[in-house]
Amino acid sequence: MHHLECQFDFDAARTQLAERGIQTMAPFTDFDFLKQAFTEGEIWPVADERIEQAAREGVITAEQAERFRRSGSIGSHLEILQRDDGYKGFNQTGINEIIRKTDPRFAH
């Protein structure tokens, strides 16, 4: 699972998580009516069989495979979401950017 999204008081949630040692990435949406940010992803170990299969299929490079063996991979995030004034759409550009930033193949 990439992320779990929950609606919160944005600033209060970020503060409470930080007090417990859980850091939040920079917001990818910061509108008056919509605020969104991910927590820093947990690092999970990756089974050698999965790494080898992904490398064989060309989904990851040899360098990425070695990094996953050595350091693990970004796991899931919590998305902190605050909507004010009801649903007014979503920020596709922000979503595209955060998905790229959290892609385990490219995140360090």
N, C-alpha and C positions, 0 to 999 in steps of 0.2 A: 504494500500500500504506500503510495507516495505521500499523502497527507490526510489528516483528519481536520475538517473545518468546523469550527464552533463560533457562535456569535457571543461576543463579550463587550463590556466597556473596554475599549481598546487600550487606553492609557493605564487603567487599573490592572488589566490582565498582564500587560508587559511589566509593570512595576512588581506585581506579586510574583511573577515567574522569575524575574531577576533576583528578587530576595531569596529565592530558592536555588539560585545558581543556574537557571535556565535562560540562556541568552536568546534574543530575538534578532533576526536579520533586519536590515533597513526595510522600511515599508515599501511595498511595490505598488500600493495605491494609497494616496493621501489626499482625497477630496473631502469637501465639507460633509458630503452625504455618504461616503464610503471610505473606510480605512481597512487595509489588509497588510499583514506581515506574517512570515513564517518564523517559527523558532528555528534555531540552529539544528540541523539534522543530527540524529544519533548516528554514531559510527557502528556498523555491524560487520562481523566477520563474514567472509564469502567462502563457500565451500570450493575446494580445488576443482571438483568436477564441473561446477557451474562456470568457473573462470575458463577452464580448458574448452568447454563447449562454446562459450561466447567468442573465444579467440579463434577456434576452428571455423566458426560461421562468419568470421570477419566483423562481428559486432563491436569488438574492442581490439585495440592494437596490443602488440607485445608489451609496450611500455605501460599501458593501462592495466594489463593483466598483472604485471609485476607489482604495480602500485596497490591493486586490490589484494594481492597475496600479503604484501608487507603491511598495509595500513587499513584494510577493510574498505567499506563503501558507505557512503551516506545512506542512512535508512530513512525512516519516515519523519515528517515534520508535523507540528500542530500549526494550523492556520488560525490566526487571530483575526476575526472579522467583526467590524462594527458597521451596521447600516443605520443611517438616520433618514427620516422622511420617507420610509418605505423603499421598495425596490425601484431603482432608477437605472438598471442595466449593470454592466460590469466593464472592467478595464482590460480589454483584450491585449493591448500592448504590454501592460504590466504583468499579465498572466504569462504571456510568451517569454518575457524577460526572466521572470522568477523560475519558470520551468527550465530554461537554459542554465541558469545559475545553480540549480539544484540537480542537474544531470550528473550522476556519479562518474560518468566517463570523463567529465571535464572539470568537476569541482576538486579542489585540493584541500 
